[in-house]
Amino acid sequence: MTTSNSLISGTGISVHSDGKVLLDNVSISVSSGEIVTVIGPNGGGKTTLLKALLGLRTITSGKVQRANDLNIGYVPQKLSIDRTLPLSVHRLMTLTGTYSKAEIIAALEETGVDHKLHDTIHTLSGGEMQRVLLARALIRKPELLVLDEPVQGVDYIGEISLYQLIESIRGKYRCGILLVSHDLHMVMRASNRVICLNTHVCCSGQPTHVEQSPDYQRLFGTKGLQTMAPYGHRHGHFPENGEPHDHIHEEACDHHHHDEKKESHHAG
Amino acid sequence: MLDDFFMRAMIGGVGIALVSGPLGCFIVWRRMAYFGDTMSHAALLGIALSLMLNLMPFWGVFSISIVIALALYGLEKLDRLSSDTLLGILSHASLAIGLIALSFMTWLRVDVMSLLFGDILSINKGDLTLIWSGGAIVLLLLFFNWRTLLASTVSHDIAAAEGMPIKRANLIFILLIALVIAVAMKLIGALLITSLLIIPAAAARQFARSPESMALLAALAACCSTILGLNISLVWDSNPGPSIVLGAFLIFLISLAMAPIVRSFRKN
C-alpha cells in the first residue's frame, strides 16, 4: 500500500525487545485525507507500532519514512503529569508552539472544551483531557494526526461524539489520521483502511473486507459479537443521534455477517 | 555589623538560590528528587577524585555527577530493576566509596563534615566568581531550552513526536544539575544540596499558577531561605549548611499556612 504521496510509511518493521518479538514484519502507510485504524488485542503491538513510526522507539529491522518536515499532531494514550506542575489548559495549548489566544479558543471550541480554558489540567475528567489534547494537536494544523486509544477513560456517550469529532476533523483539515483502538465497531465505519495487528499484520484493507476475513474473526469473532450487542441496544436510547443502530449495522457489519461469524465459530 | 565573610556567604548563597529555585522546579515536576540526591551524593566521590588527581574540586564533582547520571540512564535500559532501586544502589554506593576513598588519604586533613554539610563561611572571591558565572550559564541554558524542557516534562512522547530536540534538552538538563551541584557543593555540602532544589520549588507550588511563575517564585523562596538560614546561623551560632535547610523548611511551612489565604483572596 506504500505510495509515493504517503505522509508516513513503515515497511517491514520488526521490533524485538528482551528476546521477545513485539512486531514482526509490519508494513503500514497513511496518506492525506485517509483514516487508517490499527486494531488488535492487548499486547498485540499497536502502541509499539505507533512509537516506531513516530521515531519514539528504535526498530530492529525495517524502514520508516516520513514526508519532509511532516507536521505531526500526537495525542498519546495517557498523560501522567505530576501535580506539582501548575499547568492550565491555556498553557498546555502552547506546549510545542506559540499561538494567539484567538487561535487557542478556536481550537478548544472545535473539540467542545473552550469553557475549560482557564482550568488547571489536574481537574479535568478523562474525556475533557482527551478533548484538550486533541485540540492541542489540532492547533498545529497537522498534516498527520496520530491518536493512541483516544477514547480510553471516556464514557460511552463521550466515545460516540469523540469519534464523530475525529471523522469531522478529517473532512475539515484534510489531514491523514492514524488511529489505534482496541474498540472495533465504533472505529470501523470512519476508517478507510483497517489493519488488524497481533504482532504481525493478520489482515488489512477496507473495514468491511477486514471484518469478513477469517483471521479477524479468529481474533475478534466471538468477542466482537459480545461487544456489539450492548452497543446496538444502548444506541436506541439516544434518539438525538438519529438511528445509529441501523446506521452502524449498515456500514460496519450487517446481520448476515453475524450469521457467518457464528457459523465459522461453530465450525472452528 | 556584618562581617566581610558573612557578606560573601550571603552573596554566594543568593547566587546559588537564584539558580536552584528554577532548576529545582524541573526536578520536582519530573519526579527526580531521588535522582538529584544520587548525583549530589556522588559529589563526595568527585571530591576524593579531584584530591587524588590534584584537580580543582569543581571539576571532580562536575564530571563524577555527570558520569553517575549517564550511568543511571544506561542502567535504566536494563529493565529488570526499577529506577528507584537503581538510584538507591548508586546513591549510597557512591557516598560510601567517596567516604572510604577520603579516609585512605591520610596525608590530607579532610574535614568530612564540611564536605557533607557545606562550609559557606569560608568561601572566597574566587568561589563567588565561580558561583555567579556558573549560575549565569545555568540560567541562560535553562532559558533557551525552556520550551523543550517543559514540553518533555509534560509528555516526552508528544515533544519527541512533534519534533522537539528532546535528547539534547535532556542532556543539557543533566549538565545543569551537575553544574549546580558542583557549584553549590562548597556552600551547602553533598548531603543537603538537593534540599535547596526541592524545598523552595515545593513552597512556590502553593502559589504558582503557571510553570513560569513557579520558577520565579522558587527562585525567590530559595533566596529567602538562604538569607533566613544564614541569619539563623549568625544568631544561634549554628552550622550554616543545616541552618539554610532549616530556613528553607520554615519558608515551606509559611507557604503552606499562607496558601489558603492567598487562594481565597484570589477568588474574591
Interface residues (C-beta under 8 A of the other chain):
Chain A: D18 K51 L54 G55 L56 I72 G73 Y74 P76 L79 I81 D82 T84 L85 P86 L87 S88 R91 L92 L95 T96 T120 R140 V146
Chain B: V28 W29 R30 R31 D79 R147 L150 A151 T153 V154 S155 D157 I158 A159 A160 A161 E162 G163 M164 A201 A202 R205 A208 R209 S210 P211 S213 M214
